[in-house]
Structure formats: structure tokens, C-alpha cells
Amino acid sequence: MSLDQEQVRKIAALAKLKIDDTQITAYQENLSNILELVDQLSAVDTASVEPMAHPLDAVQRLRADVVTEENQREHFQKIAPAVDQGHYLVPRVVE
């Protein structure tokens, strides 16, 4: 798919980009090349291809699920503006 200069100007306006008239030709070529590549990718039959979560079949490393900090609840509730039975009290925002 090939774009003309007017289409490039319209795309630039929609994207709120300011493009000089000297750059229109370069943008026209680049955008046309991108659209041609998308057309090529769309033409490939992928019906029998299994979707992958990651292109390299990498596995996410997870950290150990252990407590790393001590419980400081009483310390934080001492400096809180309002506390009742171990709960923080906040102003009502929904009526």
C-alpha cells in the first residue's frame, strides 16, 4: 500500500505532528514501507501456529515468598490521625 503526500499530511495532523514540507517525502516512503510490511505479515497463514506467551519461551524468575520486614502496625497506628479497634479511620467520601 502506497501513501500519497496528502495522506501523510492527514496522518501527521491526526497524530498532532508538525512535519516540514521537506520531510514529507521521507515520511511517505517510510510509512509506505511499514504498511507494505504489515500487508506481507497479514498474508502469512498462521492458523496452525500455537500462540506463545514469550517469543523466547523464557520463564519468569520469581523471588522466594518470605517475609522480609517486621510488623510495624502499632508504630504506624500510633502516628495515624484516627484509629478504632486496629483499623484506620478515614473521612467519608461517598454518601
C-alpha positions, 0 to 999 in steps of 0.5 A: 500500500502506497501513501500519497503526500496528502495522506501523510499530511492527514496522518501527521495532523491526526497524530498532532505532528508538525512535519516540514514540507521537506520531510514529507517525502521521507515520511511517505516512503517510510510509512509506505514501507511499514504498511507494505510490511504489515500487508506481507505479515497479514498474508502469512497463514498462521492458523496452525501456529500455537500462540506463545506467551514469550517469543523466547519461551523464557520463564519468569524468575520469581523471588522466594515468598518470605517475609522480609520486614517486621510488623510495624502496625502499632508504630504506624497506628500510633502516628495515624490521625484516627484509629478504632479497634486496629483499623484506620479511620478515614473521612467519608467520601461517598454518601 
